[in-house]
Amino acid sequence: MAYEGNRSGAPRRRYGRRKVCRFCADKKATIDYKDIRSLRYFISERGKITPRRISGTCSDHQRKLTEAIKRARNIALLPFTASHSLERGSSQR
């Protein structure tokens, strides 16, 4: 007999607060590729774009956010990966 998760047989329930889109809640907040400080919140330590289920943004703002992060990467405002970070110093070859 295979193990099927929890022993009681009841489905697992997740409890927690529903994440609210930061840009929908605050109408003054805008998504701009030049605003690196606000874009850094949506990028992981390794340089990956944080998914919707973790960041809590709605689908419309997630698309705009992804586009802004990609634009900032293309003009070298944000690193593509963690190894391309500008904070490491200038002792690299």
C-alpha positions as CSV (number, residue, x, y, z in Angstrom):
1,M,0.0,0.0,0.0
2,A,1.5,3.4,-1.0
3,Y,1.7,6.3,1.4
4,E,-0.8,9.0,0.4
5,G,0.2,12.0,2.4
6,N,-1.4,12.7,5.7
7,R,-2.8,9.8,7.7
8,S,-6.3,11.1,8.4
9,G,-7.2,11.1,4.7
10,A,-8.5,14.6,4.8
11,P,-7.2,17.1,2.2
12,R,-4.6,19.5,3.4
13,R,-5.7,23.1,3.8
14,R,-3.5,26.1,3.4
15,Y,-4.0,28.9,5.8
16,G,-2.5,32.3,5.4
17,R,-3.2,35.8,4.1
18,R,-4.0,36.4,0.5
19,K,-1.3,38.5,-1.1
20,V,-2.4,41.7,-2.6
21,C,-0.9,43.3,-5.7
22,R,1.3,46.2,-4.6
23,F,0.5,48.2,-7.7
24,C,-3.3,47.7,-7.5
25,A,-3.4,48.7,-3.9
26,D,-1.2,51.8,-4.3
27,K,-2.2,53.6,-7.4
28,K,0.8,56.0,-7.1
29,A,3.2,53.1,-7.5
30,T,4.4,52.8,-11.1
31,I,6.4,50.2,-12.9
32,D,9.4,51.9,-14.6
33,Y,12.5,50.1,-15.9
34,K,14.7,53.0,-14.7
35,D,13.6,52.6,-11.0
36,I,16.0,49.8,-10.0
37,R,15.2,50.1,-6.3
38,S,11.6,49.0,-6.8
39,L,12.5,46.3,-9.4
40,R,15.0,44.6,-7.0
41,Y,12.2,43.5,-4.8
42,F,10.9,41.3,-7.6
43,I,14.2,39.6,-8.4
44,S,15.7,36.7,-6.4
45,E,19.3,36.6,-5.2
46,R,20.2,34.6,-8.2
47,G,18.7,37.1,-10.6
48,K,15.5,35.3,-11.4
49,I,12.2,37.1,-11.7
50,T,10.0,36.2,-8.7
51,P,6.8,34.4,-9.8
52,R,3.3,35.8,-9.2
53,R,2.4,33.2,-6.5
54,I,5.3,34.4,-4.4
55,S,5.3,38.2,-5.1
56,G,1.5,38.5,-5.0
57,T,1.2,40.7,-8.1
58,C,-1.7,40.4,-10.4
59,S,-1.3,39.1,-13.9
60,D,-1.4,42.5,-15.7
61,H,1.2,44.0,-13.4
62,Q,3.4,40.9,-13.5
63,R,3.6,41.2,-17.3
64,K,4.5,44.9,-17.1
65,L,7.0,44.1,-14.3
66,T,8.7,41.3,-16.4
67,E,9.0,43.6,-19.3
68,A,10.5,46.4,-17.2
69,I,13.0,44.0,-15.7
70,K,14.0,42.7,-19.1
71,R,14.5,46.2,-20.4
72,A,16.6,47.2,-17.4
73,R,18.8,44.1,-17.9
74,N,19.3,44.9,-21.6
75,I,20.6,48.4,-20.8
76,A,22.8,47.0,-17.9
77,L,20.9,48.6,-15.1
78,L,20.2,45.1,-13.6
79,P,22.3,42.0,-13.8
80,F,21.2,38.9,-15.7
81,T,22.5,36.5,-13.1
82,A,24.2,36.7,-9.7
83,S,27.6,36.3,-11.1
84,H,27.2,39.4,-13.2
85,S,26.5,41.5,-10.1
86,L,28.3,44.9,-10.1
87,E,28.7,44.9,-6.3
88,R,31.4,42.2,-6.4
89,G,34.2,44.7,-7.0
90,S,36.5,45.5,-9.9
91,S,39.2,42.8,-9.2
92,Q,37.8,40.5,-11.9
93,R,39.6,39.9,-15.1
